[in-house]
Amino acid sequence: MGKSSISIIRFFLLFIGLIYCLWGSAALAAPAVKANAAILMDAKTGQVLFEKSMDARNAPASTTKIMTAILAIESGRLEETAKISVYAASTRGSSMHLYPGQNISLAELVTGLLMRSGNDAAVAIAEYLAGSEDAFVEMMNKRAAELGATNTHFRNPHGLSAPGHYSSAHDLATLARYALTLPQFATIVSTRETQIEWHDRRGRDRDVNLRNTNKLLWMLDDVDGIKTGTTNEAGPCLVSSATRDNQKLIAVVLNDSSRWYDSLQLLNFGFDNYDLYDYANDGDVLGNIAIESGLSEAVAAIVDGPASITVRATDYDAVTVEVDLPEKIKAPIYQGQKIGEIIFLVGDKAVKTIDLVAANDVAERTLIKTLLYNLIQTFRLFSGWGLL
């Protein structure tokens, strides 16, 4: 082969290599979103796949209603009926068009809250569950902190601008991640249109059609939530979610004039470049460990949280998992005590660990405890036979 032919082949190989490198870089290039703050989070693992000023405090507008809905659903009172006050019915901004004296179920108020972004519904929920809007706001802030939204402070249940009413992209993604685990919430925010029962001012029953304000539900089949928000101070905001195969992603954009396009960019960026490696679920039993000097012979090792990891798609085949459990442990053992761990590796590098914990208490075996244990077991046996 002549020198000129070899040079051509080398040039061709270099050219192909350059194209491959550029393509790979483009595939992982972060979207250029216009939002003041943004985040892309994997819903299963909570891993952040993209962020822009994610911890900056911003006015959240009606994305506030995610927290309002969480409290309403967690109350377990959705089938109860609320009576609408003059104050709730007169709430300004986006509305379900509730009227004073109207009787309506909490379930329908939550539907109008999330799909139509009813500010009147938010106040009605607050008054019904807490007695007043202020008392409900205290509940919102307490629960938000418990859920990990530590850079958030609410002043009302609807999101209209108010001094000291703020959140962050990361906190809103955190709240949305939890909210999506509530079946009622997930169903409502994924619904494009629905009808609710309505009693009009003349006492007549009719159905009212509600259409979701989240246009993203019509723009991408994978989208299944979550909540829009717009005020003059906050600008256009959107908390969105989408599910493809076994992976659910959450995107948040705050004060974004291109919120629909940018949210689609973020979601597609995540699906195109990252995969979820799912190993075990929270509470799964991964083994039984023998117990030395215990009243029980063994204890179950359960997974403390979802044992999953989000990795670049190119690294998926390099993921391996090691389960580190001792053959035997010594009593006493306490429920929730760490007794092992799951280790995720990408190649040879450990990148994440998940604790394995004891499923129950196991007391140390002493003479007195052994006698008491045997007496209890005998009592249960006789009770089962109907002799006691």
Summary of the structure (lengths in Angstrom):
residues: 388
radius of gyration: 27.1
end to end distance: 98.5
largest distance: 100.8
contacts: 1283
relative contact order: 0.12
helix: 37%
strand: 31%
